[in-house]
Amino acid sequence: MVQKAKILLVDDRPENLLALEAILSALDQTLVRASSGEEALKALLTDDFAVILLDVQMPGMDGFETAAHIKRRERTRDIPIIFLTAINHGPHHTFRGYAAGAVDYISKPFDPWVLRAKVSVFVDLYMKNCQLKEQAALLRLQLEGGKGGSGEGKDSAGLLAELSARLAAVEEQAEALSKQLNDESADAAAVATAAHLERKLTGLRRALDALEPGTGSASSLPSQNT
């Protein structure tokens, strides 16, 4: 079962963290605080996050340096980063933010609704990807169980039906999310991630269809690496 997504909030000022929590609380996800770049990197060692909101201007390790460390780690390189920065910073800061691997760059003070909507997109993508991995795990169990003979045919048929229904639900949600992203001219990174998710769903559906009676057996599963 997919748990709540974790969102990492990184800012050296407690009042800014409190404001972010107030804005994002409506998403009903797990919000994790970090008051420095070092603290953020420590949190990323043990937990998986759907998105990171990262303040640019922090004492010691600033946002750019923190992002560089995040993108160098294999475990965390694909986590979306949204930079938050003071409004008086020039275009060169924006360019530097995207160069560091940010998917978006938002100036303070920002519109709470816009920030919440952007974070929501990446949370949805993360949750769909987690659901997809669960379906792949069930399908692997089915493939392994199918090697034991025909005595478990009834149980296998039930599992296939359940897996097909669950996969269909994820497919429907992913299609709706992709349409929403296209209609709203969303961030290129979000659109690309959604397209990648749909390709993985297609591969998993093909593998599942190959297990249906009369269609043969699936020899392999599509890779679930993001």
VOBA-1610 file (N, C-alpha, C; in pm, whole numbers, padded with zeros to 5 digits, always signed):
BEGIN
Met+00085-00119+00000Met+00000+00000+00000Met+00088+00124+00000Val+00054+00221-00083Val+00134+00341-00095Val+00111+00430+00027Gln+00217+00469+00094Gln+00208+00557+00209Gln+00206+00702+00163Lys+00194+00793+00259Lys+00200+00934+00226Lys+00339+00969+00173Ala+00341+01064+00081Ala+00469+01109+00027Ala+00536+01203+00126Lys+00667+01206+00123Lys+00744+01297+00208Lys+00795+01415+00125Ile+00779+01534+00180Ile+00824+01657+00115Ile+00929+01721+00205Leu+01048+01747+00151Leu+01157+01804+00229Leu+01158+01955+00215Leu+01149+02025+00327Leu+01151+02171+00332Leu+01283+02216+00391Val+01361+02293+00313Val+01495+02332+00357Val+01504+02483+00362Asp+01521+02537+00483Asp+01534+02682+00502Asp+01596+02705+00639Asp+01687+02801+00648Asp+01754+02827+00776Asp+01669+02912+00871Arg+01558+02967+00823Arg+01474+03052+00906Arg+01348+02977+00948Pro+01327+02957+01079Pro+01212+02882+01129Pro+01077+02939+01082Glu+01068+03073+01071Glu+00942+03132+01029Glu+00908+03096+00884Asn+01011+03081+00800Asn+00988+03039+00662Asn+00940+02895+00655Leu+00999+02810+00737Leu+00957+02670+00742Leu+00813+02659+00791Leu+00779+02741+00890Leu+00643+02740+00942Leu+00543+02784+00834Ala+00582+02885+00756Ala+00495+02933+00648Ala+00475+02825+00541Leu+00583+02756+00506Leu+00573+02648+00407Leu+00482+02536+00457Glu+00495+02501+00584Glu+00410+02397+00640Glu+00263+02437+00635Ala+00236+02564+00662Ala+00097+02612+00658Ala+00040+02604+00517Ile+00123+02636+00418Ile+00079+02634+00278Ile+00055+02492+00229Leu+00144+02402+00268Leu+00140+02266+00213Leu+00062+02166+00298Ser+00014+02209+00414Ser-00058+02116+00501Ser-00184+02061+00435Ala-00244+02139+00344Ala-00366+02095+00276Ala-00342+01974+00187Leu-00219+01948+00149Leu-00188+01832+00065Leu-00194+01702+00143Asp-00194+01711+00277Asp-00203+01593+00364Asp-00091+01493+00337Gln+00031+01544+00324Gln+00148+01459+00308Gln+00241+01481+00427Thr+00351+01408+00432Thr+00445+01420+00543Thr+00548+01527+00511Leu+00552+01632+00592Leu+00644+01744+00572Leu+00762+01728+00666Val+00882+01730+00609Val+01005+01711+00687Val+01087+01839+00682Arg+01125+01890+00798Arg+01203+02013+00807Arg+01353+01986+00803Ala+01427+02079+00743Ala+01573+02080+00749Ala+01615+02227+00755Ser+01698+02264+00853Ser+01735+02404+00871Ser+01868+02438+00808Ser+01927+02345+00735Ser+02056+02370+00667Ser+02073+02269+00556Gly+02169+02297+00469Gly+02200+02203+00363Gly+02251+02071+00418Glu+02334+02079+00521Glu+02388+01958+00582Glu+02277+01871+00641Glu+02181+01936+00707Glu+02069+01862+00766Glu+01983+01799+00657Ala+01968+01869+00545Ala+01890+01814+00434Ala+01957+01689+00377Leu+02088+01695+00357Leu+02160+01581+00302Leu+02153+01461+00396Lys+02152+01487+00526Lys+02142+01379+00623Lys+02004+01312+00614Ala+01899+01393+00598Ala+01764+01337+00586Ala+01751+01253+00460Leu+01819+01294+00354Leu+01811+01223+00226Leu+01885+01090+00227Leu+01965+01065+00329Leu+02037+00939+00339Leu+01944+00823+00373Thr+01836+00853+00444Thr+01751+00746+00496Thr+01609+00746+00442Asp+01559+00861+00396Asp+01421+00869+00353Asp+01410+00900+00204Asp+01299+00859+00144Asp+01268+00892+00005Asp+01170+01009+00003Phe+01194+01105-00086Phe+01112+01225-00092Phe+01053+01243-00232Ala+00931+01298-00235Ala+00865+01325-00362Ala+00919+01451-00427Val+00955+01550-00346Val+01003+01679-00396Val+01076+01750-00283Ile+01168+01839-00320Ile+01245+01917-00223Ile+01222+02065-00250Leu+01183+02139-00146Leu+01175+02285-00155Leu+01299+02340-00086Leu+01382+02408-00163Leu+01516+02442-00116Leu+01541+02592-00124Asp+01567+02653-00008Asp+01601+02795-00004Asp+01741+02815-00062Val+01758+02920-00140Val+01887+02946-00203Val+01986+03005-00104Gln+01943+03107-00031Gln+02035+03184+00052Gln+02036+03131+00195Met+02134+03048+00225Met+02150+02994+00360Met+02296+03009+00401Pro+02323+03029+00529Pro+02462+03038+00576Pro+02531+02903+00563Gly+02661+02906+00543Gly+02734+02781+00525Gly+02709+02725+00386Met+02654+02606+00379Met+02621+02543+00251Met+02492+02604+00195Asp+02502+02679+00086Asp+02383+02743+00032Asp+02302+02644-00053Gly+02192+02694-00110Gly+02104+02605-00185Gly+02170+02546-00308Phe+02250+02625-00378Phe+02316+02574-00499Phe+02411+02459-00466Glu+02489+02475-00360Glu+02584+02370-00322Glu+02508+02246-00273Thr+02402+02268-00197Thr+02321+02155-00150Thr+02263+02077-00268Ala+02210+02149-00366Ala+02153+02084-00485Ala+02259+02005-00560Ala+02379+02058-00568Ala+02487+01989-00638Ala+02517+01855-00571His+02519+01854-00438His+02542+01728-00365His+02427+01631-00389Ile+02304+01681-00391Ile+02187+01595-00412Ile+02194+01529-00550Lys+02230+01606-00650Lys+02232+01555-00787Lys+02351+01462-00812Arg+02452+01467-00727Arg+02567+01377-00744Arg+02539+01237-00686Arg+02444+01229-00596Arg+02413+01100-00534Arg+02315+01021-00621Glu+02346+00896-00644Glu+02259+00813-00728Glu+02121+00797-00665Arg+02115+00786-00534Arg+01989+00766-00464Arg+01895+00885-00477Thr+01950+01006-00488Thr+01868+01127-00480Thr+01868+01212-00607Arg+01942+01173-00708Arg+01960+01260-00824Arg+01831+01290-00900Asp+01732+01202-00889Asp+01609+01222-00965Asp+01498+01291-00885Ile+01524+01328-00761Ile+01422+01397-00681Ile+01408+01540-00732Pro+01287+01584-00766Pro+01268+01721-00814Pro+01303+01823-00705Ile+01369+01931-00746Ile+01406+02039-00654Ile+01341+02169-00701Ile+01268+02233-00612Ile+01212+02365-00639Ile+01289+02466-00554Phe+01360+02557-00620Phe+01435+02660-00548Phe+01342+02774-00506Leu+01361+02821-00385Leu+01290+02939-00335Leu+01394+03047-00306Thr+01371+03168-00357Thr+01472+03272-00342Thr+01408+03409-00327Ala+01484+03504-00271Ala+01436+03641-00255Ala+01413+03704-00391Ile+01313+03793-00399Ile+01271+03848-00527Ile+01374+03940-00590Asn+01469+03991-00510Asn+01564+04087-00565Asn+01685+04022-00633His+01686+03890-00642His+01797+03824-00711His+01782+03839-00862Gly+01893+03851-00932Gly+01893+03873-01076Gly+01878+03746-01156Pro+01871+03762-01290Pro+01854+03646-01381Pro+01966+03544-01369His+02086+03589-01334His+02197+03494-01326His+02174+03392-01215His+02101+03430-01109His+02068+03335-01004His+01970+03230-01056Thr+01876+03274-01138Thr+01780+03181-01197Thr+01851+03079-01285Phe+01942+03128-01369Phe+02018+03039-01457Phe+02100+02941-01373Arg+02161+02992-01267Arg+02244+02906-01183Arg+02158+02799-01115Gly+02035+02836-01080Gly+01946+02739-01018Gly+01911+02626-01111Tyr+01875+02658-01235Tyr+01843+02553-01333Tyr+01967+02471-01366Ala+02081+02536-01371Ala+02206+02465-01398Ala+02238+02366-01287Ala+02195+02397-01164Ala+02220+02309-01051Ala+02123+02191-01047Gly+02024+02192-01136Gly+01933+02079-01145Gly+01793+02105-01095Ala+01758+02231-01071Ala+01623+02262-01023Ala+01521+02243-01134Val+01400+02200-01097Val+01291+02189-01194Val+01211+02319-01199Asp+01224+02400-01096Asp+01155+02529-01093Asp+01230+02624-01000Tyr+01202+02753-01019Tyr+01272+02857-00945Tyr+01168+02963-00911Ile+01128+02972-00785Ile+01018+03060-00742Ile+01072+03171-00654Ser+01033+03294-00686Ser+01079+03409-00609Ser+00986+03437-00491Lys+01044+03482-00381Lys+00967+03524-00264Lys+00937+03673-00277Pro+00821+03718-00230Pro+00711+03637-00177Pro+00637+03567-00291Phe+00597+03444-00271Phe+00533+03367-00377Phe+00384+03349-00346Asp+00311+03315-00451Asp+00168+03289-00439Asp+00151+03151-00375Pro+00089+03142-00257Pro+00072+03013-00189Pro+00001+02909-00276Trp-00102+02954-00351Trp-00177+02860-00433Trp-00088+02801-00543Val-00007+02886-00606Val+00080+02840-00713Val+00183+02741-00660Leu+00243+02772-00546Leu+00341+02681-00488Leu+00278+02548-00453Arg+00161+02551-00392Arg+00093+02428-00354Arg+00057+02345-00478Ala+00014+02411-00584Ala-00022+02340-00707Ala+00101+02273-00769Lys+00214+02344-00771Lys+00336+02287-00829Lys+00384+02166-00748Val+00383+02178-00617Val+00425+02067-00532Val+00331+01949-00550Ser+00201+01977-00562Ser+00101+01872-00577Ser+00128+01786-00701Val+00171+01848-00809Val+00201+01774-00931Val+00309+01670-00907Phe+00416+01710-00840Phe+00527+01617-00817Phe+00491+01511-00714Val+00404+01545-00619Val+00355+01444-00525Val+00273+01340-00599Asp+00186+01384-00689Asp+00103+01291-00766Asp+00190+01198-00850Leu+00291+01254-00915Leu+00382+01172-00996Leu+00455+01069-00910Tyr+00498+01111-00794Tyr+00568+01021-00702Tyr+00477+00906-00658Met+00352+00939-00622Met+00259+00837-00576Met+00227+00737-00686Lys+00209+00787-00809Lys+00181+00696-00920Lys+00299+00603-00945Asn+00419+00655-00932Asn+00538+00573-00953Asn+00548+00465-00845Cys+00513+00501-00721Cys+00513+00402-00613Cys+00410+00293-00640Gln+00292+00332-00687Gln+00190+00234-00721Gln+00236+00141-00832Leu+00304+00198-00929Leu+00353+00118-01040Leu+00454+00014-00992Lys+00540+00053-00900Lys+00639-00041-00846Lys+00570-00154-00770Glu+00461-00121-00700Glu+00386-00226-00630Glu+00326-00327-00728Gln+00272-00275-00838Gln+00214-00365-00939Gln+00323-00455-00999Ala+00439-00398-01023Ala+00550-00476-01078Ala+00592-00586-00982Ala+00593-00555-00852Ala+00630-00656-00752Ala+00528-00770-00751Leu+00400-00736-00760Leu+00296-00840-00765Leu+00309-00927-00890Leu+00342-00862-01000Leu+00356-00936-01125Leu+00475-01031-01119Arg+00583-00988-01055Arg+00698-01077-01038Arg+00660-01199-00955Leu+00581-01177-00848Leu+00535-01289-00767Leu+00452-01386-00851Gln+00368-01329-00939Gln+00286-01412-01025Gln+00371-01495-01121Leu+00475-01433-01176Leu+00564-01505-01267Leu+00635-01619-01196Glu+00681-01593-01073Glu+00751-01695-00997Glu+00655-01807-00957Gly+00532-01771-00917Gly+00434-01871-00877Gly+00387-01956-00992Gly+00387-01899-01113Gly+00341-01973-01230Gly+00432-02087-01270Lys+00554-02087-01215Lys+00650-02193-01251Lys+00624-02321-01172Gly+00531-02315-01074Gly+00511-02430-00986Gly+00413-02533-01039Gly+00351-02510-01155Gly+00257-02608-01209Gly+00117-02551-01217Ser+00020-02639-01251Ser-00117-02593-01274Ser-00205-02606-01152Gly-00157-02656-01041Gly-00238-02676-00921Gly-00287-02547-00861Glu-00221-02437-00889Glu-00259-02310-00832Glu-00327-02221-00935Gly-00386-02282-01039Gly-00446-02205-01147Gly-00556-02112-01101Lys-00640-02163-01006Lys-00750-02080-00958Lys-00700-01958-00885Asp-00601-01977-00794Asp-00545-01865-00720Asp-00474-01769-00813Ser-00406-01822-00913Ser-00334-01738-01008Ser-00431-01651-01088Ala-00544-01710-01128Ala-00643-01635-01204Ala-00698-01520-01121Gly-00720-01545-00991Gly-00771-01440-00903Gly-00670-01329-00885Leu-00544-01366-00870Leu-00439-01266-00854Leu-00423-01183-00980Leu-00431-01249-01095Leu-00421-01177-01222Leu-00535-01076-01237Ala-00654-01117-01200Ala-00770-01027-01211Ala-00753-00907-01119Glu-00707-00932-00996Glu-00687-00822-00901Glu-00578-00727-00950Leu-00469-00785-00998Leu-00357-00704-01046Leu-00399-00621-01167Ser-00476-00680-01257Ser-00522-00609-01376Ser-00611-00491-01337Ala-00699-00511-01239Ala-00788-00404-01195Ala-00709-00291-01130Arg-00610-00327-01048Arg-00530-00225-00981Arg-00446-00147-01080Leu-00392-00219-01178Leu-00313-00153-01281Leu-00400-00059-01364Ala-00522-00100-01393Ala-00614-00016-01470Ala-00642+00115-01397Ala-00654+00107-01265Ala-00680+00228-01186Ala-00562+00324-01195Val-00440+00270-01187Val-00321+00355-01198Val-00312+00415-01338Glu-00344+00335-01440Glu-00340+00384-01579Glu-00437+00501-01597Glu-00555+00487-01541Glu-00656+00593-01554Glu-00609+00721-01485Gln-00551+00707-01366Gln-00503+00823-01292Gln-00385+00889-01364Ala-00296+00809-01418Ala-00180+00863-01489Ala-00223+00937-01615Glu-00323+00882-01686Glu-00373+00949-01806Glu-00437+01084-01772Ala-00514+01087-01663Ala-00578+01212-01621Ala-00473+01315-01581Leu-00368+01269-01512Leu-00262+01361-01470Leu-00188+01417-01590Ser-00160+01334-01690Ser-00091+01381-01810Ser-00174+01485-01884Lys-00305+01461-01893Lys-00392+01560-01959Lys-00393+01692-01883Gln-00394+01682-01750Gln-00392+01803-01667Gln-00264+01882-01689Leu-00151+01811-01694Leu-00022+01878-01714Leu-00017+01947-01850Asn-00067+01879-01953Asn-00067+01938-02088Asn-00158+02059-02096Asp-00273+02052-02030Asp-00369+02163-02033Asp-00315+02285-01960Glu-00235+02262-01855Glu-00188+02372-01771Glu-00049+02423-01812Ser+00006+02370-01919Ser+00141+02408-01962Ser+00238+02398-01844Ala+00241+02283-01783Ala+00321+02262-01663Ala+00470+02258-01695Asp+00550+02247-01589Asp+00695+02241-01604Asp+00735+02125-01695Ala+00836+02149-01775Ala+00883+02046-01869Ala+00925+01920-01795Ala+00986+01936-01677Ala+01031+01820-01600Ala+00913+01735-01556Ala+00803+01799-01516Ala+00685+01725-01473Ala+00622+01651-01591Val+00614+01717-01705Val+00557+01655-01825Val+00641+01535-01868Ala+00773+01550-01865Ala+00863+01440-01904Ala+00851+01323-01808Thr+00839+01352-01679Thr+00825+01245-01581Thr+00694+01170-01600Ala+00586+01243-01630Ala+00457+01180-01653Ala+00463+01090-01777Ala+00530+01135-01882Ala+00542+01055-02004Ala+00623+00928-01977His+00727+00941-01897His+00809+00825-01861His+00726+00724-01782Leu+00642+00775-01691Leu+00557+00689-01612Leu+00458+00613-01700Glu+00402+00681-01800Glu+00307+00616-01890Glu+00375+00506-01972Arg+00500+00529-02012Arg+00573+00426-02087Arg+00595+00302-02001Lys+00625+00321-01874Lys+00645+00208-01785Lys+00514+00133-01761Leu+00405+00209-01752Leu+00274+00146-01737Leu+00241+00060-01859Thr+00273+00109-01977Thr+00247+00033-02100Thr+00325-00098-02101Gly+00452-00091-02060Gly+00534-00211-02055Gly+00482-00312-01954Leu+00436-00262-01839Leu+00383-00352-01737Leu+00252-00416-01782Arg+00168-00340-01853Arg+00042-00393-01905Arg+00069-00505-02006Arg+00169-00485-02091Arg+00202-00588-02189Arg+00247-00716-02121Ala+00328-00702-02016Ala+00376-00820-01944Ala+00259-00891-01876Leu+00166-00813-01821Leu+00050-00872-01756Leu-00039-00944-01858Asp-00061-00882-01973Asp-00143-00944-02078Asp-00083-01076-02124Ala+00050-01084-02122Ala+00115-01208-02166Ala+00091-01324-02071Leu+00048-01295-01948Leu+00021-01399-01850Leu-00122-01452-01860Glu-00208-01380-01932Glu-00347-01424-01944Glu-00354-01558-02016Pro-00448-01643-01977Pro-00460-01776-02042Pro-00473-01763-02193Gly-00395-01847-02264Gly-00402-01848-02409Gly-00311-01748-02477Thr-00239-01668-02397Thr-00151-01568-02458Thr-00004-01597-02433Gly+00026-01707-02367Gly+00166-01739-02342Gly+00209-01688-02208Ser+00340-01677-02187Ser+00394-01631-02060Ser+00495-01522-02081Ala+00503-01432-01983Ala+00599-01321-01992Ala+00735-01369-01941Ser+00835-01340-02018Ser+00969-01383-01979Ser+01043-01280-01899Ser+00999-01155-01907Ser+01071-01050-01834Ser+00978-00935-01808Leu+01019-00849-01715Leu+00943-00732-01680Leu+01018-00607-01723Pro+00946-00497-01753Pro+01014-00373-01784Pro+01087-00321-01661Ser+01198-00255-01683Ser+01274-00198-01571Ser+01192-00094-01502Gln+01199-00090-01366Gln+01124+00009-01289Gln+01214+00120-01239Asn+01334+00130-01289Asn+01422+00239-01250Asn+01373+00368-01310Thr+01377+00476-01232Thr+01332+00605-01281Thr+01445+00679-01348
//
